[in-house]
Amino acid sequence: MAETYRDLNVWRRAMDLVVYVYHSTTSFPKPEVYGLACQMRRSAVSVPTNIAEG
């Protein structure tokens, strides 16, 4: 059994998603960095955050 949330494979994969989304959104056009890119980044970060809180 996992001792902390960091030991969970689902949390690790969610963190990989965060890294992927951050790298992917760096190539967005400048006007979208504060719109769509910001929203995508926040939603990606919420996945591992919710896992950790649960």
Secondary structure, DSSP 8 states (H G I E B T S, - for coil): --SSGGG-HHHHHHHHHHHHHHHHHTTS-HHHHTTHHHHHHHHHHHHHHHHHH-
